[in-house]
Amino acid sequence: MDSNCVQWPGAIRHQRPLPRWHWRRHHQQVVSEWDVIERDFTRTADVVVSPSAVLLELMAMRWKLDRAGLLHVPNPYVAPAHLLAGAA
């Protein structure tokens, strides 16, 4: 099998693998369409709230948002000590 092709159920049924570039182009188109929708919706908001300061910074840079309307509210969940014991 060619490494530039993927086996997809429909492609297997028809015995023709689809090239990887086909899926990348489709994915880029879908993501860019959603990006425009989300950006426009976000720009109309008075305040944008996120549990992640990094996500707020990314949105501010990528979509050129006014930082005065961005609010970082940390996640209120505090994990019990026994769950964090294995992570250390």
C-alpha positions as CSV (number, residue, x, y, z in Angstrom):
1,M,0.0,0.0,0.0
2,D,1.3,3.5,-0.9
3,S,2.1,5.5,2.2
4,N,0.4,8.6,0.7
5,C,-3.0,6.8,0.7
6,V,-5.4,5.9,3.5
7,Q,-7.8,3.0,3.6
8,W,-11.3,4.3,4.2
9,P,-14.3,1.9,4.4
10,G,-15.8,3.3,1.2
11,A,-12.4,3.2,-0.5
12,I,-11.9,-0.4,0.6
13,R,-15.3,-1.4,-0.8
14,H,-14.5,0.2,-4.2
15,Q,-10.9,-1.0,-4.0
16,R,-9.3,2.4,-4.4
17,P,-7.4,4.1,-1.6
18,L,-8.0,7.8,-1.2
19,P,-4.9,10.1,-1.1
20,R,-4.0,11.8,2.2
21,W,-4.0,15.3,0.6
22,H,-7.8,14.8,0.0
23,W,-8.5,14.7,3.7
24,R,-6.1,17.4,4.6
25,R,-7.6,19.9,2.2
26,H,-11.1,19.0,3.4
27,H,-10.1,19.4,7.1
28,Q,-8.5,22.8,6.4
29,Q,-11.6,24.0,4.7
30,V,-13.9,22.9,7.5
31,V,-11.6,24.4,10.2
32,S,-11.3,27.7,8.4
33,E,-15.1,28.0,7.9
34,W,-15.6,27.3,11.7
35,D,-12.8,29.7,12.6
36,V,-14.6,32.6,10.8
37,I,-17.9,31.7,12.5
38,E,-16.3,31.5,16.0
39,R,-14.3,34.7,15.5
40,D,-17.3,36.7,14.3
41,F,-19.4,35.4,17.2
42,T,-16.6,36.1,19.7
43,R,-16.1,39.7,18.5
44,T,-19.8,40.5,19.2
45,A,-19.5,39.4,22.8
46,D,-19.0,41.9,25.6
47,V,-16.9,39.6,27.6
48,V,-15.1,36.3,26.7
49,V,-14.4,33.9,29.6
50,S,-12.0,31.0,29.5
51,P,-10.6,28.7,32.2
52,S,-7.3,28.9,30.4
53,A,-5.1,32.1,30.2
54,V,-3.2,30.5,27.3
55,L,-6.4,30.0,25.2
56,L,-7.4,33.7,25.9
57,E,-3.9,34.8,24.7
58,L,-4.1,32.6,21.6
59,M,-7.6,34.0,20.7
60,A,-6.4,37.6,21.4
61,M,-3.4,37.2,19.1
62,R,-5.1,35.2,16.3
63,W,-8.4,37.0,16.1
64,K,-7.0,40.5,17.2
65,L,-9.4,40.8,20.2
66,D,-9.5,43.6,22.7
67,R,-7.8,42.2,25.8
68,A,-10.0,44.4,28.1
69,G,-13.0,42.1,27.2
70,L,-11.1,38.8,28.0
71,L,-11.6,37.3,31.5
72,H,-9.6,34.3,32.9
73,V,-11.7,32.3,35.4
74,P,-9.7,29.3,36.7
75,N,-11.4,25.9,36.9
76,P,-12.9,25.6,40.4
77,Y,-12.2,21.8,40.5
78,V,-9.5,20.8,43.0
79,A,-8.4,17.2,42.7
80,P,-8.2,15.1,45.8
81,A,-4.7,14.4,47.1
82,H,-4.9,10.7,46.5
83,L,-5.5,11.3,42.8
84,L,-2.5,13.6,42.6
85,A,-0.2,11.3,44.6
86,G,0.6,9.2,41.5
87,A,1.4,12.2,39.3
88,A,4.3,13.5,41.4
